[in-house]
Amino acid sequence: MNVQATPAGIDARPHLLMCSPRHFAVTYSINPWMDPRAWAGDGRLHSEAERQWTALRDALITAGAAVETIAPVADLPDLVFTANAAVVLDRKAVLSRFRDPERRNEEPIFAACFAAFAARGLMDEVLPIPEGIILEGAGDCIWDARRRLFWLGCGFRSDVAAAPFLERQLGHRCLPLPLADACFYHLDTALCALPCGSVMYYPGAFTPPARATIEAHVAPEHRIALDRADAERFAANAVCIRNTIVLSSCGSSLRTILNERGYAVVETPLHAFLRSGGSACCLTLRLDHHSEAFGRLAEQTANRIGGMRGDAQRLGSS
């Protein structure tokens, strides 16, 4: 086990887990994006993935994040998608169990990684998911700091049965959102909870009951509905570092909407990883979510952005 910190140590900055794409490739197909023959036919793709991953890591550090890395492992090409490692809140981690056999050998690697974090005092508790329940980490279980709840994508990769277990262990509601489109097989491909309280999501990825759940908990002014073009760019698969949103790409209209909400948008192309159905959020796992601290931060962010809007409206009417 080789776990490194870049820069060293946990501090007050947003803290992420990543894995180098040294062994990344599309060697099997477990979602509609994955085409092993197309990957094998283009010898440039691996070096492209290396460059794009490095650019993402650098963009996240520039935005203010600290990045912890886990060593890549041969024959585990999707280990690079660390979002699937666990669900983390308040220094407690619930480890994943994968649905597809191609990814199950990642489980002991991630378990050893979190055991190392616990030994270093970075985690207080590391828990397995109960036998018989599939949960693919923060790829399907997204913490919403403003509402102090989890959104749980289910249907393709994770089980709705994970919700009550997560509620008991992590102490916060976990709202199931059944997914309807196999192209958006994990929740983080179709939904992003922003620090200000807005939720960016692609309605077409969800069943009618799931859309009703989102609408019941997110006020209309806080819903940012993506069109199909931005959804297929994986614009929802973004990483929020305070008031910076890092993503692969987005359309000009979405950029304007996010700018108006007080966010700087940083585009760092991740097309090599889109070939495997992943992007910025898939390539990271947030390690420092704290329910109380992040709840207060979300409220402060929302108030600050609300004040900025008010100032802009006053200037516009003067």
C-alpha positions in Angstrom: 0.0 0.0 0.0 1.4 3.3 -1.0 -0.6 6.4 0.0 0.9 9.8 -0.5 -0.3 13.3 0.3 0.1 16.2 -2.1 0.8 18.4 -0.2 1.4 16.4 3.0 -1.2 16.2 5.7 -4.8 17.0 6.3 -5.5 20.7 6.7 -8.4 23.2 6.4 -8.4 22.9 2.6 -10.9 20.7 0.8 -9.2 17.3 0.7 -9.5 14.8 -2.2 -8.4 11.2 -2.9 -7.1 10.5 -6.5 -5.3 7.7 -8.3 -2.8 8.1 -11.1 -4.1 6.7 -14.5 -0.9 4.7 -15.1 -2.9 1.6 -15.7 -6.1 3.2 -17.0 -7.6 1.8 -20.2 -10.9 0.6 -21.5 -10.5 -3.1 -21.5 -14.1 -4.2 -20.8 -17.5 -2.7 -21.1 -19.8 -2.2 -18.1 -21.6 0.9 -19.3 -22.7 2.3 -22.7 -19.7 4.6 -23.0 -17.1 1.8 -22.9 -15.8 0.5 -26.2 -12.6 -1.6 -25.7 -12.1 -2.0 -29.5 -12.1 1.8 -30.1 -9.7 2.3 -27.2 -7.3 -0.4 -28.4 -7.4 1.2 -31.9 -6.0 4.5 -30.8 -2.5 4.3 -29.3 -2.6 8.0 -28.2 -5.3 7.6 -25.6 -3.3 6.4 -22.7 -0.8 9.3 -22.9 -3.8 11.6 -23.3 -5.3 10.3 -20.1 -2.1 10.9 -18.3 -2.0 14.5 -19.4 -5.6 15.2 -18.7 -5.5 13.6 -15.2 -2.5 15.7 -14.3 -4.2 18.9 -15.6 -7.2 18.0 -13.5 -5.1 17.5 -10.4 -3.3 20.7 -11.0 -6.5 22.6 -11.5 -7.9 21.3 -8.2 -4.8 22.2 -6.3 -4.8 25.7 -7.9 -8.5 26.1 -6.8 -7.4 25.4 -3.2 -7.7 21.6 -2.7 -5.2 19.2 -1.1 -4.8 16.0 -3.0 -4.1 12.6 -1.5 -3.1 9.8 -3.9 -3.4 6.1 -3.9 -1.0 4.0 -6.0 -2.4 2.5 -9.2 -2.5 -1.2 -9.6 -2.0 -3.2 -12.7 -5.1 -4.9 -14.2 -7.4 -2.5 -12.3 -8.0 0.2 -14.9 -11.0 1.7 -13.1 -9.2 2.2 -9.8 -8.6 5.7 -11.1 -12.3 6.5 -10.4 -11.8 7.0 -6.7 -15.3 8.4 -6.2 -16.4 4.8 -6.0 -14.2 3.9 -3.1 -16.4 4.9 -0.2 -19.0 7.3 1.2 -17.3 9.7 3.7 -18.7 12.0 6.3 -17.5 13.3 9.7 -14.3 11.3 9.5 -16.3 8.1 9.0 -16.1 6.0 5.8 -18.5 3.4 4.5 -16.6 1.2 2.0 -18.0 0.2 -1.3 -19.1 -3.1 -2.8 -19.2 -3.2 -6.6 -21.9 -4.8 -8.7 -19.7 -5.8 -11.7 -17.1 -8.5 -11.2 -14.6 -6.5 -13.3 -14.3 -3.9 -10.4 -14.6 -6.2 -7.3 -10.8 -6.5 -7.0 -10.7 -2.8 -6.2 -12.5 -3.4 -2.9 -9.5 -4.7 -0.9 -7.3 -1.9 -2.4 -9.7 0.8 -1.2 -10.2 -1.0 2.2 -6.4 -1.0 2.7 -6.2 2.7 1.8 -8.8 3.6 4.4 -7.2 1.4 7.0 -4.0 3.4 6.3 -5.9 6.6 6.7 -7.3 5.4 10.1 -3.9 4.4 11.2 -2.6 7.9 10.5 -5.5 9.4 12.4 -7.3 10.8 9.3 -10.4 8.6 9.8 -12.1 7.7 13.0 -14.1 4.7 11.7 -14.1 2.6 8.5 -17.2 0.4 8.0 -18.0 -2.3 5.5 -21.4 -2.3 3.8 -23.5 -5.3 4.9 -23.4 -8.5 2.9 -25.9 -8.5 0.1 -26.0 -4.8 -0.5 -24.3 -3.1 -3.4 -23.1 0.5 -2.9 -20.6 2.1 -5.3 -19.4 4.9 -3.0 -19.8 8.6 -3.6 -20.4 7.9 -7.3 -23.9 7.1 -6.2 -24.2 8.7 -2.8 -23.7 12.5 -2.9 -23.6 14.7 0.2 -25.7 17.8 0.0 -24.2 20.2 2.5 -27.0 22.8 2.4 -29.7 20.3 3.1 -27.6 18.0 5.3 -28.7 14.9 3.5 -27.4 12.3 1.0 -28.9 11.8 -2.5 -28.6 8.1 -3.4 -28.6 7.0 -7.0 -30.0 3.5 -7.4 -31.1 1.0 -10.1 -28.0 0.4 -12.2 -25.1 0.1 -9.8 -26.2 0.7 -6.2 -29.1 -0.7 -4.2 -31.9 1.3 -2.6 -31.4 -1.0 0.4 -28.2 1.0 1.2 -30.2 4.0 2.2 -31.3 2.9 5.7 -27.9 1.5 6.6 -26.2 4.8 5.6 -28.8 6.8 7.6 -28.1 4.7 10.7 -24.3 4.9 10.3 -23.9 8.5 9.2 -26.8 10.1 11.0 -28.4 11.9 8.1 -31.3 11.3 5.7 -30.5 9.4 2.5 -33.0 10.0 -0.3 -33.1 7.4 -3.1 -33.2 8.7 -6.7 -33.9 5.8 -9.1 -32.0 6.3 -12.4 -33.6 5.7 -15.8 -30.9 6.1 -18.4 -28.1 3.6 -18.6 -25.8 6.3 -20.0 -26.1 8.0 -16.6 -25.5 4.8 -14.5 -24.0 6.6 -11.4 -25.7 9.5 -9.7 -22.6 11.7 -10.1 -22.9 11.6 -13.8 -26.2 13.4 -13.6 -26.4 15.4 -10.4 -24.1 17.8 -8.5 -25.1 19.5 -5.2 -23.4 23.0 -5.2 -22.3 24.6 -2.0 -24.7 27.5 -2.3 -27.7 25.1 -2.2 -28.4 24.9 -5.9 -28.6 21.4 -7.5 -27.3 20.9 -11.0 -28.9 17.8 -12.6 -30.1 16.2 -15.9 -33.8 15.5 -15.5 -33.7 12.8 -18.3 -31.5 10.6 -16.2 -34.2 10.1 -13.5 -37.4 8.3 -13.2 -40.6 10.4 -12.6 -40.6 9.5 -8.8 -36.9 10.6 -8.6 -37.6 13.9 -10.3 -40.5 14.4 -7.9 -38.2 13.8 -4.9 -35.7 16.4 -6.2 -38.5 18.9 -6.8 -39.9 18.3 -3.3 -36.6 19.1 -1.7 -35.0 21.7 -4.0 -36.9 25.0 -4.6 -37.3 26.0 -8.3 -34.8 28.8 -8.0 -32.2 26.3 -6.9 -32.7 23.8 -9.7 -30.3 24.0 -12.6 -31.7 21.6 -15.2 -29.1 20.5 -17.8 -29.9 19.9 -21.4 -28.8 16.6 -23.1 -25.7 18.3 -24.6 -24.3 19.4 -21.3 -25.4 16.1 -19.7 -23.4 14.1 -22.3 -20.4 16.4 -21.7 -20.7 15.2 -18.1 -21.1 18.8 -16.9 -22.8 17.5 -13.8 -19.7 15.4 -13.0 -18.0 18.4 -11.5 -15.9 19.1 -8.5 -16.7 22.1 -6.3 -13.8 23.7 -4.5 -15.4 26.5 -2.5 -16.6 28.9 -5.3 -14.7 27.2 -8.1 -16.4 24.5 -10.2 -13.9 22.2 -12.1 -15.4 20.2 -14.9 -14.4 18.7 -18.3 -16.6 21.1 -20.4 -19.9 22.9 -20.5 -22.0 25.1 -22.8 -21.9 28.8 -22.6 -25.4 29.0 -21.2 -24.6 26.8 -18.2 -21.4 28.7 -17.7 -23.4 32.0 -17.5 -25.9 30.4 -15.0 -23.0 29.2 -12.8 -21.2 32.6 -13.0 -24.4 34.4 -12.0 -24.5 32.2 -8.9 -21.0 33.4 -7.9 -18.9 30.5 -9.3 -15.8 30.5 -11.3 -15.9 27.7 -13.9 -12.7 25.9 -14.8 -12.8 23.6 -17.8 -10.1 21.0 -18.0 -10.8 18.5 -20.8 -11.2 14.8 -19.7 -12.2 13.2 -23.0 -10.1 10.1 -22.4 -12.0 9.3 -19.3 -15.4 10.1 -20.9 -14.6 7.0 -23.0 -15.0 5.0 -19.8 -18.1 6.9 -18.7 -16.2 9.1 -16.1 -15.1 12.7 -15.7 -13.9 15.1 -13.0 -16.0 14.0 -10.0 -15.5 10.3 -10.8 -11.7 10.9 -10.6 -11.9 12.3 -7.0 -13.3 11.4 -3.6 -13.9 14.1 -1.0 -12.4 13.1 2.3 -13.3 16.0 4.5 -17.1 16.4 4.4 -18.3 17.4 7.9 -22.0 17.8 8.4 -22.0 20.7 10.8 -19.1 22.6 9.4 -20.2 22.2 5.8 -23.8 23.0 6.7 -22.7 26.4 8.2 -20.4 27.0 5.2 -23.2 26.3 2.8 -25.4 28.7 4.5 -22.7 31.4 4.5 -22.0 30.7 0.8 -25.7 31.0 0.0 -26.0 34.3 1.9 -22.9 35.7 0.3 -24.1 34.8 -3.2 -27.6 36.2 -2.4 -25.9 39.4 -1.4 -24.0 39.5 -4.6 -27.2 39.1 -6.6 -28.9 41.9 -4.6 -25.9 44.2 -5.3 -26.1 43.3 -9.0 -29.9 44.0 -9.1 -29.4 47.4 -7.4 -26.6 48.4 -9.8 -28.8 47.3 -12.7 -31.7 49.5 -11.6 -29.6 52.6 -10.8 
